[in-house]
């Protein structure tokens, strides 16, 4: 068969052995990496992201003859944007500002992504992403907060996390540690390999650890061990992530029984060897390097001197290969798909860690366009996020009468459970409406918000959602019967409501505070009758109305 | 469709509360233990057939097999403790477990358990908790407890209760290591950490019973409106379902109260939190709760392994033997399977801190009671305990054995959220027939 041959440009680091042979390129194709993405006829580069999304989504809806849900109410879109961009609901004061006038969504998005909450929320979200569901993974929140505050591009963050960024200039402020991502996983190289491949390239290759991937024909054990080899040189020295020049090239036992040599190989099949010393010289070089490291360790308390860095860094090599022209699309597509999943409730490729040729995207051109846009704009995540929430598809109603159409049509908006961080912040915001006054100057409001955030507290009974997430019994038991929670819930809201002249105004204010919208006529009737029956103990009546609002699914979900 | 079965007290309130547990079955009202339903022949038949229960004793952190079920005295890996003769001729256990040694002829011990996991958290433990499946790729499958809770579910009772005598790892995200996933939230554990009863099981003092109900009715109305056009969303449905179960769980608060037990029984279990939780577990099991997990924490002895085991193993010995004896005396052991398990065993090598590290290659698990052939010592390790010598048992085989012992076909198929047919254990898994009665 005609194997396409692709020449990878020679690398500045001359003594890397660049091996490019056709089977690997075939494997690259199998992994869903377009050989030449630009050859596809995509919408032009300069179109707004939101418009491009709607173009491709609408086309498929028409093809499927599905009429999408109508736009969501403005108050719903406002709440959705607050939760998605800054991780909390709007305060009652903020929410009310948008009532009674057409919503300028672009302006709201712009103001939210420029507010401090944007960095905080994304730091939380990416911290969860980078944990990849390892409960004992170190939190990288401090680093991520700095990174998002500086709108650091995703490729630069990738290098930071691999510990291969240029070192900070002397005198520059100390940066929070990003390379803990690798350092704290060194003791489990298999998990490190799995997490790097899934998070950054959308491909969980765990099964190739023991056997050929059952669905992706080209994905053999060589890939798993090839990716793992990029971390084979890394070691911890006095709490730092360093790399050796020489290591013994490991063998792995293939499923077929043969023993095979591990060599560095990226998921596309691109190889990167660091050393080609003959066996005997290598053994001696390893021994010498080990001795040197041990000596440096002994003297470290006094000398504070690190062992020399290797001439060629394997992790740096990984970053170079992953971000080079031939491979970077994989890197871009993975983060596009993960962010799409976050805002649209379902990936363009599902599952998000199974992005390979035999599991294609629902909207291939859209994914290609978005990945190309991200690359063109230097991996600017703020631009991507701003674009993703700017489409009509994003702002549809999350309700659907009757049997809903397939999720990958994106005909209606998702109803997503809040994360623990979103729930906690929203609870605090709703619970103390007295803190925020309509006439607070912007800087006063920012300071107050920062105070509220600091007092955020933790609510361990609210779980981090995941696929097939189910709300268990612990959460409603706590929220229904825990005296401390019941005492706090509404404690600052009730005095505010009590100052209002009538039940109608109280109901409206409580609904704005908790659900970020005015009360419906049915709710006025329901709550009005309830409060009327408790006229003799009005505080308790209000407390229970507030409890019902906080415990309603409308508060618990981003809808 | 919802044919009401007679309630013991006839109260509409009760039938409403208990409906919460029933899911699709509809509103049947059972008594406290679900046993009053025996008055109904159809249901009695069903109970008789399925009324099996499981207690999982989980040694969190990893109990050392050398200091318990598989001692190697006199070997370089053996440590300082002696081995003592047990009630099974030829089988010796650590001297730290005299009580279990005298009744081990009623249990089965597997000394050749082997698993790739050597971590406390993360994907490999989740894998172990659902039987180390190699056949489902990245699709996560429910844990043993959630599967058993569902299969052995009893009307009117929670499916799955989980006790922890330590707070670790009961904090933050993946706290339970037990996930129901697509089975649904009603199979998730009720978690009880560091105490005897779940949080929020009592009516709060600040509310009257009527206000508590009226408040929930108010919430229900808001929820109904929200759910109306989101019927296909399982997560939204689970939120409502869990709120509906709150009153039902409040109704069984008395089961968690061990002050109702005779002093003699309480003494037998001892005063450790683990022991007291075990006594609550027995009360729950007696009432018909199908799955209870008891997690005993702090076994992770990387340093001072022998001191830690000298202090902890005797408590395990006491609690486990008390639990088994109590179940036996009440005639419950024939329907109750008691399992000991952990994330891992401990290394044969004794490290520089006199500790033992994480070890998956060969360690011991035990099975007692329902469906188990008593007195079987299955499999063995080599002289130093560094490898399986005979009859290696994998997690999948172990789980298949557990399912079989309580009368569940271990090859039973169910469907994942993405429509894949999945068996309870991987295709072609064979249970360990040698330990099955």
Interface residues (C-beta under 8 A of the other chain):
Chain A: X133 X134 X135 X136 X188 X191 X194 X204 X206 X207 X210 X214 X215 X351 X353 X354 X398 X399 X400 X401 X403 X404 X415 X417 X420 X460 X463 X464 X465 X467 X468 X469 X470 X471 X472 X473 X474 X475 X476 X477 X478 X479 X480 X481 X482 X483 X486 X487 X522 X523 X526 X527 X530 X540 X544 X545 X547 X548 X549 X551 X552 X553 X554 X556 X557 X559
Chain B: X119 X120 X121 X122 X123 X134 X137 X138 X140 X158 X169 X171 X172 X173 X174 X175 X180 X181 X182 X184 X185 X186 X188 X189 X190 X191 X198 X199 X200 X201 X202 X203 X204 X205 X206 X207 X211 X212 X214 X215 X216 X218 X219 X221 X222 X223 X225 X226 X227 X228 X229 X230 X232 X233 X234 X235 X236 X238 X239 X240 X242 X243 X245 X246 X249 X250 X417
